[in-house]
Amino acid sequence: MTDEPKIRFVLIGGFLGAGKTTLVGQLARAYAAAGKRVGIITNDQAENLVDTQNLRSQGFDVGEVAGACFCCSFDDLVATADRLSSEGAPDILLAEPVGSCTDLVATVVRPLQQLLGDRFELAPFGVLLKPSHGKRILAEPSADERSGFSPQAEYIFLKQLEEADYIMIGRRDQLSDDEVAALKSRLAIVAPGIPVVAVSPATGEGVDEVLGYIESPMEAGRRLLDIDYDTYADGEAELGWVNLTAQLDTDVTVDLDKIASDVVTRIRDVVVGQHDGHIAHLKTSVLAGDTQAVANVVANDAPVDVGLLASRSVAGSIQVIVNARVAMDPGLLEDVCREQVAASSQHHGITVTSISARSLRPGRPTPTHRVGT
């Protein structure tokens, strides 16, 4: 029996493009400012995550679980937590699961409680709502406007909300009071009894309220889902996933923000305009030494957001990482990403020295553990 304090394990869920990584960064900075040691664990179906590079560039201690969601790679999740603890256990572990994943209470929260409750204290499970999809998926049944995704993908979105201990309406800075009220009204119907807070991961508005839920005595993992894994698997398989890494070289000074924005814009325009793809999340990281730019777009009709906007003019070796999650054939999506990274490089007078990529459709979820009622 150890007298060491338990690590507070904070799981932040939500659909692809909801803003989880930005929120995790805000929470990590708040805990670090309070003198807490923080570890972060990111998660994806493939390696080379923009999110991991982004958080590491901000000085955080980050581990990555790649190749499957937390539920299907539970042992890797625990091993990654162990590695982050090797030089001193963190006070707080912030974990961000794959955005197309659900049933996390039964497959992650409760197994951690039951198997490793002597090490981890589970915080209430928060789910971040992506407003652009929420407005459509949560709309009145008679509404003509659809989300652009199939009923199976929408099923995942709704199940994520249903199992939350509390829900965060994201991008508060982009929503009117009436829009927030409308979303809260619909959430009261589809996720009754679940507390809701509006938050802006970009500006930090509402983050103190989120911290209040994390630190509250509210029981974690109170809601087990009744879930159809066939529908869940079909919803995940609808999305094509591409993780691409390109090595570039330039003798001239270039602006990393402009490159990041240009790459995302070009891929978005071709995916939407030529292939009728529906974007769940498309993001890129452009790195040169310790300098980084990040750009992303979270829906077909959403603007390209340059998240770390600053003046970053460099020359020499540059790395571009692209993560694309789009409802379209993954092989075709990979071709588009490769072609548009090359086109953007040529436009900026940059030489491409190598491009590697992996494309896939997520396989059927097979959890390591699933705790029932």
ChimeraX attribute file (.defattr): number of C-alpha atoms within 10 A of each C-alpha:
attribute: neighborCount
match mode: 1-to-1
recipient: residues
	/A:1	4
	/A:2	7
	/A:3	6
	/A:4	9
	/A:5	12
	/A:6	17
	/A:7	22
	/A:8	19
	/A:9	25
	/A:10	24
	/A:11	24
	/A:12	23
	/A:13	28
	/A:14	28
	/A:15	27
	/A:16	24
	/A:17	24
	/A:18	26
	/A:19	22
	/A:20	25
	/A:21	20
	/A:22	19
	/A:23	23
	/A:24	23
	/A:25	20
	/A:26	19
	/A:27	22
	/A:28	22
	/A:29	17
	/A:30	17
	/A:31	16
	/A:32	15
	/A:33	10
	/A:34	9
	/A:35	10
	/A:36	14
	/A:37	17
	/A:38	23
	/A:39	22
	/A:40	26
	/A:41	23
	/A:42	24
	/A:43	24
	/A:44	24
	/A:45	22
	/A:46	21
	/A:47	19
	/A:48	19
	/A:49	23
	/A:50	24
	/A:51	23
	/A:52	21
	/A:53	18
	/A:54	24
	/A:55	20
	/A:56	15
	/A:57	16
	/A:58	11
	/A:59	9
	/A:60	19
	/A:61	16
	/A:62	24
	/A:63	21
	/A:64	21
	/A:65	26
	/A:66	19
	/A:67	15
	/A:68	23
	/A:69	27
	/A:70	28
	/A:71	27
	/A:72	19
	/A:73	20
	/A:74	20
	/A:75	14
	/A:76	18
	/A:77	22
	/A:78	15
	/A:79	14
	/A:80	19
	/A:81	24
	/A:82	14
	/A:83	13
	/A:84	20
	/A:85	15
	/A:86	10
	/A:87	8
	/A:88	10
	/A:89	19
	/A:90	20
	/A:91	19
	/A:92	23
	/A:93	26
	/A:94	20
	/A:95	25
	/A:96	24
	/A:97	25
	/A:98	21
	/A:99	25
	/A:100	25
	/A:101	24
	/A:102	29
	/A:103	24
	/A:104	25
	/A:105	26
	/A:106	23
	/A:107	22
	/A:108	24
	/A:109	24
	/A:110	22
	/A:111	19
	/A:112	21
	/A:113	16
	/A:114	11
	/A:115	10
	/A:116	12
	/A:117	14
	/A:118	16
	/A:119	16
	/A:120	20
	/A:121	19
	/A:122	22
	/A:123	26
	/A:124	24
	/A:125	26
	/A:126	26
	/A:127	25
	/A:128	29
	/A:129	30
	/A:130	21
	/A:131	21
	/A:132	17
	/A:133	22
	/A:134	19
	/A:135	19
	/A:136	17
	/A:137	22
	/A:138	22
	/A:139	17
	/A:140	11
	/A:141	9
	/A:142	6
	/A:143	10
	/A:144	8
	/A:145	12
	/A:146	14
	/A:147	18
	/A:148	19
	/A:149	20
	/A:150	13
	/A:151	15
	/A:152	17
	/A:153	22
	/A:154	21
	/A:155	19
	/A:156	25
	/A:157	26
	/A:158	19
	/A:159	19
	/A:160	27
	/A:161	25
	/A:162	24
	/A:163	25
	/A:164	30
	/A:165	23
	/A:166	23
	/A:167	28
	/A:168	28
	/A:169	23
	/A:170	28
	/A:171	22
	/A:172	22
	/A:173	14
	/A:174	11
	/A:175	15
	/A:176	10
	/A:177	9
	/A:178	9
	/A:179	14
	/A:180	18
	/A:181	13
	/A:182	14
	/A:183	19
	/A:184	19
	/A:185	13
	/A:186	17
	/A:187	22
	/A:188	13
	/A:189	10
	/A:190	14
	/A:191	20
	/A:192	12
	/A:193	12
	/A:194	16
	/A:195	16
	/A:196	22
	/A:197	18
	/A:198	24
	/A:199	24
	/A:200	21
	/A:201	24
	/A:202	16
	/A:203	14
	/A:204	17
	/A:205	16
	/A:206	18
	/A:207	21
	/A:208	14
	/A:209	14
	/A:210	21
	/A:211	13
	/A:212	11
	/A:213	19
	/A:214	22
	/A:215	13
	/A:216	12
	/A:217	10
	/A:218	14
	/A:219	11
	/A:220	23
	/A:221	21
	/A:222	16
	/A:223	16
	/A:224	18
	/A:225	17
	/A:226	11
	/A:227	13
	/A:228	9
	/A:229	13
	/A:230	11
	/A:231	15
	/A:232	23
	/A:233	20
	/A:234	19
	/A:235	24
	/A:236	21
	/A:237	20
	/A:238	20
	/A:239	25
	/A:240	24
	/A:241	28
	/A:242	26
	/A:243	25
	/A:244	25
	/A:245	25
	/A:246	19
	/A:247	17
	/A:248	20
	/A:249	18
	/A:250	17
	/A:251	12
	/A:252	12
	/A:253	14
	/A:254	17
	/A:255	16
	/A:256	26
	/A:257	22
	/A:258	20
	/A:259	23
	/A:260	29
	/A:261	24
	/A:262	22
	/A:263	25
	/A:264	28
	/A:265	22
	/A:266	17
	/A:267	23
	/A:268	28
	/A:269	15
	/A:270	16
	/A:271	22
	/A:272	16
	/A:273	11
	/A:274	9
	/A:275	14
	/A:276	14
	/A:277	23
	/A:278	21
	/A:279	26
	/A:280	24
	/A:281	22
	/A:282	25
	/A:283	29
	/A:284	29
	/A:285	29
	/A:286	29
	/A:287	23
	/A:288	19
	/A:289	10
	/A:290	6
	/A:291	13
	/A:292	23
	/A:293	26
	/A:294	28
	/A:295	26
	/A:296	27
	/A:297	23
	/A:298	24
	/A:299	22
	/A:300	21
	/A:301	12
	/A:302	11
	/A:303	11
	/A:304	20
	/A:305	17
	/A:306	20
	/A:307	17
	/A:308	13
	/A:309	14
	/A:310	12
	/A:311	11
	/A:312	17
	/A:313	14
	/A:314	18
	/A:315	15
	/A:316	14
	/A:317	17
	/A:318	22
	/A:319	18
	/A:320	24
	/A:321	25
	/A:322	28
	/A:323	28
	/A:324	28
	/A:325	28
	/A:326	27
	/A:327	26
	/A:328	20
	/A:329	17
	/A:330	21
	/A:331	16
	/A:332	15
	/A:333	25
	/A:334	22
	/A:335	13
	/A:336	18
	/A:337	26
	/A:338	19
	/A:339	14
	/A:340	21
	/A:341	26
	/A:342	19
	/A:343	17
	/A:344	21
	/A:345	19
	/A:346	12
	/A:347	11
	/A:348	16
	/A:349	15
	/A:350	22
	/A:351	16
	/A:352	19
	/A:353	11
	/A:354	12
	/A:355	16
	/A:356	12
	/A:357	19
	/A:358	16
	/A:359	22
	/A:360	19
	/A:361	19
	/A:362	21
	/A:363	12
	/A:364	15
	/A:365	17
	/A:366	15
	/A:367	18
	/A:368	14
	/A:369	17
	/A:370	18
	/A:371	13
	/A:372	11
	/A:373	7
